[in-house]
Amino acid sequence: MEEVIVEYQGKRMTAALSTTQTLSGHALPGDQAAMWHVTIGGTALTKFPASPTDTRESVTQRVIRWLQDHPEMLDRDQIVLGGG
């Protein structure tokens, strides 16, 4: 599982897994932990740490909980990149 599509309130988000190893299991350089990167229409919304026990359901629920806490992020016009 490398990508989870989340449908919420008529919007489609993608949670994409960044990982620290290749598909063949070889470690990549660096010590970055695996993260789920959540986007809407290609625009980054948030990220959160991946867990070895993640399932499609658990990732979907984490994204929905975050969206419930940040409902303004469902409107791409409200997303300001760079903190400006």
N, C-alpha and C positions, 0 to 999 in steps of 0.2 A: 504494500500500500504506500504510494508516494504522493497521492493527491486525493482530496476529499472535496466533493462539491456540496455546498450547503445552500439550500433554498430557504429563505426566511422573509416573510412579509413581501412576497413578490420580487425579491432581489436574489441574485445568484452570486455567492461568494465561493472562492476557491481557497482551500487550505493546502499548501504545497509543502512537502517535507524536504528540508535541507538535511543532509546527512554527513557524517564524518567518514563514510566509507563508500567505496565503489559498489556497484551491484554484484561484483564477484567477491566482495568481502574484504578487499585490500584497504587498509587505512589511508586516508588522505592526510596531507601535511596540515599541521595546526592542531589546536586543542579546542576548537569550537564544538559545543554540544549541539546535537541535532535539534532543530527548531521547526515548528509549523509556522509558515508565513501566510497570513490571510490577506487576500486581495479581493477587490470588487472592480470589475471592468478593467483589470490590469493595474489598478491603483492600490498601493499598500495601505492596509488598515492597521494591522497589529501583528505580533508574533508571540509565540509562547513555546516553552520547552516541550520537546517530544519525550514520550515515555515508552519503554519497551512493551508495555501492556496496552498501548493505544489501539483502539479499534475505530472503524468508521463511525460507529455510534458515539463513542466517547469524545472523539474529535469534534463531531457535529454538535454535541451538547456543549462543549467548551466554547465553540464559536458562538452558538446561540446565547449562552449566558453572557458572553462579552458584549454581544450586540444589544442585549436587554439592558446592560449597564451603560451602554454608549449609543442610544437610539439615533443620535444626530449623525452618526457615521454611516447610516444607510443612504444619506443624501450626498452623492459625490461632490456637489457644489460646496459642501461644508468642509471638505477635506483640504487642508492647507499643508502642502509639503514644505519642509524646511522650518516649520514652526512659526512662519510669518503670518 
